[in-house]
Amino acid sequence: MAYDFEITDGRHGDRIDSDGITSSLEFELHDQLFRALDSVDGQFPHLNRFRDHYKDGFVGHESLELLIAEIELASSKFPHDSPFKPFFGTFHSLCCIAWARDGSISAYCD
């Protein structure tokens, strides 16, 4: 089961084109990531909206710049060869596109 992230309009939940960029986090990696972030939990309130793999998550456009900054900070906490780096890369790109298109980020467990 993956936790899939999408750009949405934030009002009706309609998807916004992401130029083919997708981002998802498999269950095992999701669990490992949030356990690793526990030591610096207070630094990631927007990332923590996606902590529960079984609940949909949402970050509105008004908070995307903060989420992007948290992704950059969280990514810097791990070595270059970390299994989390590919996720951080695609998720960061998706969030930047969402911000540029006045969108939001929604996450769904499939």
Buried (B, 14 or more C-beta within 10 A) or exposed (E): EBBBBBBBBBEEEEEBEBEEBEBBBBEEBBEBBBEBBEEEEEEBEBBBBBBBBEEEBBBBBEBBEBBBEBBEEBBEBBEEEBEBEEBBBBBBBBBBBBBEBEBBBBBBBE
